[in-house]
Amino acid sequence: MLERLRAIYRNRFVRFAFVTLLYLFVVIWTGHYLWLIGLLVVFDHYITRKVHWFFWRKKGVKKQKAWVEWFDAILFAVVVASLIRLLLFEAFVIPSGSMEKTLLVGDYIFVSKASYGPKMPNTPLAFPFAHHTLPLTDHTSSFVSSVQWPYDRRPGLGNIKRNDVVVFHFPEGDTVVVGYQDRSYYQLARDMGRERLKQEFELLVRPVDRRENYIKRCVAIPGDKLEVRAGQVYVNGEAQPHFPDVQYNYEVQTNGTPINSRTLDKFGIYEEDRLYNSLTNLYLMPLTQKVRDTLQHFPNVVSIEQFNDTDYELMGRYIFPHDGRMWTEDNFGPITIPAKGVTVALNRESLPLYRRIIEVYEHNTLEVRTGETVTEADTVYQKPDIYVINGVETTTYTFQMDYYFMMGDNRHHSLDSRFWGFVPEDHVVGKAVLVWFSTEKGRTVPFNIRWRRLFTRIK
């Protein structure tokens, strides 16, 4: 039986048919129909054999040189891995604690590209398998930005749902300050001033698909009305479902006896995340509901209260949309998530929410002409501002894409949509589905491997 199958496989017409079907599937799914010309190469390689396409191999020689076989193996691996990475799934590692305890620093995860549909590259000319920086360099770009393709997402298995864990390109990552690449350029500009950044630092510009990858939970989808009250997320008036591994900062009051550090380490409350005031015997540290309930029964714990940030004046400069609203990370909104095809009125209240969408994400020109101050019958008032989009005066704007609101499960230690706003659909990479490996910092192999997390599904 095996011999018959081998004989069938060795038949060049059978191999031609198999490769052709696979090639057609990839071309149709990706939508790059120009690549159909490659069928001529496939036909000649398997049927007519007029051109020696693999010119580095000697004709009629079964046993090739070792370097040739190695080159063939590497070439095949690169092509297959590139297709899998583009169309099916990609591996990522969790670098920060913004999703604790759902995802831990050192988790290696698989992200499904097929879940929401694979996004075709915006920047096709790039060094293989390098995201935005060449290997062994600090900030040398791994891509050529002069060639840019428009946004194109191929059909997938579904759409983003509320509470999915999603990987996406950092929306404010279009400009990067060298030396501060882990911080938002726009927040640095608010803190230091744009002119100072231009004069004192090197700035990098990155296209959409070469921006830093972030991972958060999608708490609201297009058209949803979102509000955060005392840390509780409400979507369309309903409280977000409870997730066991979501954690908040809590104020833990003790009777004067500190909590054993080893106990806190055991609960995964890292030393750098916990603050302790020995004068007031008060801790401030992130806890899940389960750990909170456990600590509540400790004999030296007097009370545990969830931290609620109400410092509106301080947080106003950091919280989206950065226009002085009385919002904090724990008290935010209400706000409606933009949806494709929906039209909104433009005014002084709405423009700060949508200005970046209009100008940056959807590539329009926007001019705002401040309304005149008028005096009539001893009454002074200001006329409405005039908005000019792409040279045309208007009072409304219609969104061209869907947008999402993302938040980290480590609610008080996450820079997310509360700080930089909406995530456009063309920034979405895929759905986080599996932790396939996990290591703990500060320990040696094999003691640093978190065996219980291997091949666990991300919820």
C-alpha positions as CSV (number, residue, x, y, z in Angstrom):
1,M,0.0,0.0,0.0
2,L,2.8,2.4,0.9
3,E,4.6,1.6,-2.3
4,R,1.5,2.4,-4.3
5,L,1.2,5.8,-2.5
6,R,4.8,6.6,-3.1
7,A,4.4,5.7,-6.8
8,I,1.4,8.0,-7.1
9,Y,3.3,10.8,-5.3
10,R,6.3,10.4,-7.6
11,N,4.0,11.0,-10.6
12,R,4.8,14.5,-11.9
13,F,1.2,15.2,-12.9
14,V,-0.1,14.3,-9.4
15,R,2.5,16.6,-7.8
16,F,1.7,19.4,-10.3
17,A,-2.0,19.1,-9.4
18,F,-1.3,19.2,-5.7
19,V,1.1,22.2,-5.8
20,T,-1.3,24.0,-8.2
21,L,-4.3,23.7,-5.9
22,L,-2.2,24.8,-2.9
23,Y,-0.8,27.7,-4.8
24,L,-4.3,28.8,-6.0
25,F,-5.7,28.6,-2.5
26,V,-2.9,30.9,-1.2
27,V,-3.3,33.4,-4.1
28,I,-7.0,33.6,-3.8
29,W,-7.0,34.0,0.0
30,T,-4.4,36.7,0.0
31,G,-6.0,38.4,-3.0
32,H,-2.7,39.0,-4.8
33,Y,-3.8,37.7,-8.2
34,L,-0.7,39.0,-9.9
35,W,1.0,36.0,-8.4
36,L,-1.0,33.8,-10.7
37,I,1.8,34.2,-13.2
38,G,3.8,31.9,-10.9
39,L,1.7,29.0,-12.2
40,L,3.8,29.2,-15.3
41,V,6.9,28.4,-13.2
42,V,5.1,25.6,-11.4
43,F,3.9,24.1,-14.8
44,D,7.4,24.3,-16.3
45,H,9.1,22.8,-13.2
46,Y,6.8,19.8,-13.0
47,I,5.7,19.2,-16.6
48,T,7.7,20.9,-19.5
49,R,11.0,21.2,-17.6
50,K,12.5,23.7,-20.1
51,V,14.1,26.0,-17.5
52,H,16.4,25.0,-14.7
53,W,14.8,27.0,-11.9
54,F,16.9,25.6,-9.1
55,F,20.1,26.7,-10.8
56,W,22.3,26.0,-7.8
57,R,21.6,22.3,-8.1
58,K,23.4,20.2,-10.6
59,K,21.1,18.5,-13.2
60,G,20.9,14.7,-13.1
61,V,22.7,14.4,-9.8
62,K,20.8,12.8,-7.0
63,K,23.3,13.3,-4.3
64,Q,24.0,17.0,-4.1
65,K,26.7,18.7,-2.2
66,A,26.1,19.3,1.5
67,W,25.9,23.1,1.2
68,V,23.3,22.6,-1.6
69,E,21.1,20.4,0.6
70,W,21.5,22.8,3.5
71,F,20.5,25.7,1.3
72,D,17.4,23.8,0.0
73,A,16.4,23.0,3.6
74,I,16.8,26.6,4.8
75,L,15.0,28.1,1.7
76,F,12.1,25.7,2.2
77,A,11.9,26.4,5.9
78,V,11.9,30.2,5.3
79,V,9.1,30.0,2.7
80,V,6.9,27.7,4.8
81,A,7.5,29.7,8.0
82,S,6.8,33.0,6.2
83,L,3.4,31.7,4.9
84,I,2.4,30.3,8.3
85,R,3.4,33.5,10.0
86,L,1.5,35.6,7.5
87,L,-1.7,33.5,7.2
88,L,-2.1,31.3,10.2
89,F,-0.4,32.1,13.4
90,E,2.7,33.9,14.9
91,A,4.6,33.4,18.1
92,F,5.0,36.3,20.6
93,V,6.5,36.7,24.0
94,I,4.9,38.7,26.8
95,P,7.4,41.5,27.8
96,S,5.4,43.4,30.5
97,G,2.9,42.8,33.3
98,S,-0.1,44.7,31.8
99,M,-2.1,41.4,31.4
100,E,-1.2,39.9,34.8
101,K,-2.4,37.4,36.0
102,T,-4.0,36.2,32.7
103,L,-0.7,36.4,31.0
104,L,2.7,36.5,32.8
105,V,6.0,38.1,31.8
106,G,7.9,35.3,30.1
107,D,4.9,33.6,28.6
108,Y,5.4,32.5,25.0
109,I,2.1,32.6,23.1
110,F,0.6,31.7,19.7
111,V,-1.6,34.4,18.1
112,S,-4.1,33.2,15.5
113,K,-4.1,35.3,12.3
114,A,-6.9,33.3,10.9
115,S,-9.3,34.2,13.7
116,Y,-10.0,37.7,12.4
117,G,-8.5,37.2,9.0
118,P,-4.8,37.6,8.1
119,K,-3.7,41.2,7.4
120,M,-1.6,41.6,4.3
121,P,1.7,43.5,4.8
122,N,1.7,47.3,4.5
123,T,5.4,47.3,4.2
124,P,6.5,44.4,2.0
125,L,10.2,45.2,1.7
126,A,11.7,44.0,5.0
127,F,14.3,41.8,6.5
128,P,12.8,38.3,7.1
129,F,11.3,37.6,10.5
130,A,12.5,41.0,11.9
131,H,9.7,43.2,13.1
132,H,11.0,46.8,13.0
133,T,14.7,46.6,14.0
134,L,17.5,44.7,12.4
135,P,19.0,41.9,14.6
136,L,22.0,42.9,16.7
137,T,21.1,46.6,16.4
138,D,19.4,49.1,18.7
139,H,17.2,51.1,16.3
140,T,18.3,50.3,12.7
141,S,15.1,49.9,10.7
142,S,14.5,46.4,9.2
143,F,12.2,47.7,6.5
144,V,12.1,50.0,3.5
145,S,9.1,52.4,4.0
146,S,9.2,53.9,0.5
147,V,6.9,51.0,-0.8
148,Q,3.6,51.0,1.1
149,W,0.5,48.8,0.3
150,P,-3.0,49.8,1.3
151,Y,-4.8,48.1,4.2
152,D,-6.1,44.7,3.2
153,R,-7.5,42.0,5.5
154,R,-8.5,38.6,4.1
155,P,-11.5,36.6,5.2
156,G,-11.1,35.0,8.6
157,L,-13.0,32.7,11.0
158,G,-14.9,35.6,12.7
159,N,-14.8,39.1,14.1
160,I,-13.4,40.5,17.4
161,K,-15.7,39.9,20.2
162,R,-16.0,41.6,23.6
163,N,-13.4,40.3,26.0
164,D,-11.2,38.6,23.4
165,V,-7.5,38.9,24.2
166,V,-6.1,40.7,21.1
167,V,-2.6,41.5,19.8
168,F,-2.4,44.8,17.8
169,H,0.1,47.4,16.7
170,F,0.5,50.3,19.1
171,P,-1.6,53.1,17.7
172,E,0.7,55.9,19.0
173,G,3.8,54.0,17.7
174,D,3.9,55.9,14.4
175,T,6.7,58.1,15.9
176,V,9.3,56.8,18.3
177,V,11.9,58.6,20.4
178,V,15.3,56.7,20.2
179,G,16.2,55.7,23.8
180,Y,12.6,55.9,24.9
181,Q,11.1,53.4,22.5
182,D,8.9,51.9,25.2
183,R,7.1,55.2,25.8
184,S,4.6,57.1,23.7
185,Y,6.1,59.9,21.7
186,Y,2.9,61.9,22.2
187,Q,3.0,61.7,25.9
188,L,6.7,62.7,25.9
189,A,5.7,65.6,23.7
190,R,3.1,66.7,26.2
191,D,5.6,66.4,29.0
192,M,8.7,67.9,27.3
193,G,7.5,69.7,24.2
194,R,7.8,68.7,20.6
195,E,10.5,71.1,19.8
196,R,12.7,69.8,22.5
197,L,12.2,66.3,21.3
198,K,13.1,67.2,17.8
199,Q,16.3,69.1,18.9
200,E,17.6,66.7,21.5
201,F,16.6,63.2,20.4
202,E,16.5,61.1,17.3
203,L,13.0,60.3,16.0
204,L,12.0,57.3,14.0
205,V,8.8,57.0,11.9
206,R,7.2,53.6,11.6
207,P,4.4,52.4,9.3
208,V,1.4,50.6,10.8
209,D,2.6,47.0,10.5
210,R,6.1,47.9,11.9
211,R,4.9,49.4,15.1
212,E,5.4,47.8,18.5
213,N,3.0,44.9,19.2
214,Y,0.7,45.2,22.3
215,I,-1.6,42.7,23.8
216,K,-4.8,43.7,25.8
217,R,-8.3,42.6,26.3
218,C,-11.0,44.1,24.0
219,V,-13.5,45.5,26.4
220,A,-15.7,47.3,23.8
221,I,-16.4,46.8,20.1
222,P,-17.6,49.3,17.5
223,G,-20.8,51.1,18.5
224,D,-20.5,50.2,22.2
225,K,-21.0,52.8,24.9
226,L,-18.2,52.4,27.5
227,E,-17.8,53.8,31.0
228,V,-15.5,53.0,33.9
229,R,-16.9,53.8,37.4
230,A,-14.7,53.2,40.4
231,G,-12.7,50.7,38.4
232,Q,-15.7,48.7,37.2
233,V,-16.1,48.6,33.4
234,Y,-19.6,49.1,32.0
235,V,-20.5,48.4,28.4
236,N,-23.9,49.5,27.2
237,G,-24.9,50.0,30.8
238,E,-24.0,46.4,31.9
239,A,-21.1,45.6,34.1
240,Q,-18.2,43.7,32.4
241,P,-18.2,40.0,33.4
242,H,-15.7,39.1,36.2
243,F,-12.5,37.4,35.1
244,P,-10.7,35.4,37.8
245,D,-7.2,36.6,36.8
246,V,-8.0,40.4,36.5
247,Q,-6.3,42.3,39.2
248,Y,-6.6,45.8,40.7
249,N,-4.5,47.8,43.2
250,Y,-5.7,47.4,46.7
251,E,-4.9,49.3,49.9
252,V,-4.1,46.7,52.5
253,Q,-4.1,48.0,56.1
254,T,-2.3,45.9,58.7
255,N,-2.2,46.0,62.5
256,G,1.5,47.0,62.4
257,T,2.9,43.6,61.6
258,P,4.1,43.4,57.9
259,I,2.9,40.6,55.7
260,N,5.6,37.9,55.1
261,S,7.4,38.7,51.9
262,R,7.7,35.0,51.0
263,T,3.9,34.7,51.2
264,L,3.5,37.7,48.9
265,D,6.0,36.1,46.5
266,K,4.1,32.9,46.6
267,F,0.9,34.8,45.5
268,G,2.8,36.3,42.6
269,I,2.8,39.8,44.1
270,Y,6.2,40.9,42.9
271,E,8.4,43.1,45.1
272,E,8.6,45.9,42.5
273,D,4.8,46.1,42.4
274,R,4.1,46.5,46.1
275,L,4.5,49.6,48.1
276,Y,4.6,49.6,51.9
277,N,4.4,52.6,54.2
278,S,5.8,51.6,57.5
279,L,4.5,54.7,59.3
280,T,0.8,53.9,58.4
281,N,1.3,50.1,58.1
282,L,-0.4,50.4,54.7
283,Y,0.3,48.4,51.5
284,L,-0.6,49.3,48.0
285,M,-0.4,46.3,45.7
286,P,-2.1,44.5,42.8
287,L,-4.4,41.6,43.8
288,T,-6.8,39.2,42.1
289,Q,-10.1,38.6,43.8
290,K,-8.9,35.2,44.9
291,V,-5.8,36.5,46.6
292,R,-7.7,39.4,48.1
293,D,-10.1,37.0,49.7
294,T,-7.2,34.9,51.1
295,L,-5.4,38.0,52.6
296,Q,-8.6,39.1,54.1
297,H,-8.4,36.2,56.6
298,F,-4.8,36.9,57.7
299,P,-4.7,37.8,61.4
300,N,-2.5,40.9,60.8
301,V,-4.8,42.3,58.0
302,V,-7.3,44.9,59.3
303,S,-8.9,45.9,56.0
304,I,-8.6,45.7,52.2
305,E,-10.1,48.3,50.0
306,Q,-9.8,48.6,46.2
307,F,-7.9,51.7,45.1
308,N,-10.0,54.2,43.3
309,D,-8.0,57.0,41.5
310,T,-9.9,60.3,41.8
311,D,-6.9,62.6,41.3
312,Y,-8.6,64.2,38.2
313,E,-6.2,67.2,38.0
314,L,-3.1,65.1,37.9
315,M,-4.4,62.4,35.6
316,G,-6.0,64.8,33.2
317,R,-2.8,65.2,31.2
318,Y,-2.3,61.4,30.9
319,I,-5.9,60.2,30.3
320,F,-7.4,60.2,26.8
321,P,-8.3,62.5,25.1
322,H,-5.9,64.8,27.0
323,D,-8.2,67.9,27.0
324,G,-8.6,68.4,30.7
325,R,-11.7,66.2,31.2
326,M,-12.3,65.1,34.7
327,W,-11.4,61.5,33.9
328,T,-9.0,59.0,35.5
329,E,-8.1,55.4,34.8
330,D,-10.8,54.3,37.3
331,N,-13.4,56.9,36.4
332,F,-13.6,57.2,32.6
333,G,-16.2,58.1,30.1
334,P,-18.9,57.6,29.0
335,I,-17.6,57.3,25.5
336,T,-19.0,55.7,22.3
337,I,-16.6,53.5,20.3
338,P,-16.5,54.6,16.6
339,A,-18.0,52.2,14.0
340,K,-17.5,52.2,10.3
341,G,-20.2,54.1,8.4
342,V,-21.4,56.0,11.6
343,T,-21.6,59.8,11.3
344,V,-20.8,62.0,14.3
345,A,-21.3,65.7,14.8
346,L,-18.1,67.8,15.1
347,N,-17.9,70.2,18.0
348,R,-15.5,71.2,20.7
349,E,-16.7,68.3,22.9
350,S,-16.3,65.6,20.2
351,L,-13.3,66.8,18.2
352,P,-10.6,65.8,20.8
353,L,-12.0,62.3,20.8
354,Y,-11.9,61.8,17.0
355,R,-9.2,64.2,15.8
356,R,-6.5,61.6,15.6
357,I,-8.9,59.2,13.8
358,I,-9.6,61.9,11.2
359,E,-6.1,63.1,10.6
360,V,-3.8,60.1,11.3
361,Y,-5.7,56.8,11.1
362,E,-8.0,57.8,8.2
363,H,-5.5,60.2,6.4
364,N,-7.6,63.3,6.0
365,T,-6.5,67.0,6.3
366,L,-8.3,68.9,9.0
367,E,-8.5,72.6,9.6
368,V,-10.2,74.1,12.6
369,R,-11.3,77.8,12.3
370,T,-12.1,79.1,15.7
371,G,-15.6,80.8,15.9
372,E,-15.7,84.6,16.2
373,T,-16.7,86.3,19.5
374,V,-19.8,88.3,18.8
375,T,-21.7,91.0,20.8
376,E,-25.4,91.4,20.2
377,A,-27.7,93.4,22.5
378,D,-25.2,93.5,25.3
379,T,-24.8,89.7,25.0
380,V,-21.3,88.3,24.3
381,Y,-21.2,84.8,22.7
382,Q,-18.9,82.8,20.5
383,K,-19.9,81.4,17.2
384,P,-19.4,77.6,16.6
385,D,-16.0,76.6,15.2
386,I,-15.8,75.8,11.5
387,Y,-14.3,72.4,10.5
388,V,-12.7,72.0,7.0
389,I,-11.9,68.4,6.1
390,N,-10.0,67.8,2.8
391,G,-10.8,71.4,1.8
392,V,-14.6,71.1,2.4
393,E,-16.5,72.8,5.3
394,T,-18.5,70.3,7.3
395,T,-20.2,69.8,10.7
396,T,-20.0,66.0,10.7
397,Y,-17.6,63.2,10.0
398,T,-18.3,59.6,8.9
399,F,-15.9,56.9,10.1
400,Q,-14.2,54.8,7.5
401,M,-13.0,52.0,9.8
402,D,-14.1,50.1,12.9
403,Y,-12.4,50.8,16.2
404,Y,-11.9,49.0,19.5
405,F,-11.3,49.8,23.1
406,M,-8.5,47.7,24.7
407,M,-7.6,47.4,28.4
408,G,-5.1,45.3,30.3
409,D,-6.2,42.8,32.9
410,N,-3.7,44.4,35.4
411,R,-6.0,47.4,35.6
412,H,-3.7,49.8,37.5
413,H,-0.5,48.8,35.7
414,S,-1.6,49.0,32.1
415,L,-1.1,51.7,29.5
416,D,-4.1,51.1,27.3
417,S,-7.0,52.8,25.5
418,R,-7.7,54.8,28.6
419,F,-4.4,56.6,28.0
420,W,-4.1,56.7,24.1
421,G,-7.6,56.0,22.8
422,F,-9.1,53.8,20.2
423,V,-7.4,50.9,18.2
424,P,-8.2,51.0,14.5
425,E,-9.1,47.8,12.7
426,D,-6.1,48.0,10.5
427,H,-3.8,47.8,13.6
428,V,-5.3,44.4,14.7
429,V,-2.9,41.5,14.3
430,G,-4.8,38.5,15.7
431,K,-6.3,36.7,18.6
432,A,-4.1,35.3,21.4
433,V,-5.1,31.7,21.8
434,L,-2.4,29.6,23.5
435,V,0.5,29.8,25.9
436,W,2.9,27.2,24.5
437,F,5.9,27.9,26.8
438,S,6.6,30.0,29.9
439,T,9.7,30.9,31.8
440,E,10.2,32.8,35.0
441,K,12.8,35.6,35.3
442,G,15.7,35.3,37.7
443,R,15.9,31.5,37.8
444,T,18.0,29.0,35.9
445,V,16.9,26.2,33.5
446,P,15.0,24.0,34.1
447,F,13.8,25.6,37.4
448,N,12.6,28.7,35.5
449,I,10.0,26.8,33.4
450,R,6.4,27.2,34.5
451,W,5.3,23.7,33.7
452,R,1.7,24.2,34.6
453,R,1.3,27.0,32.0
454,L,2.6,25.0,29.1
455,F,-0.1,24.6,26.3
456,T,-2.8,26.4,28.3
457,R,-5.6,28.1,26.4
458,I,-5.9,31.9,26.8
459,K,-9.3,32.9,28.1
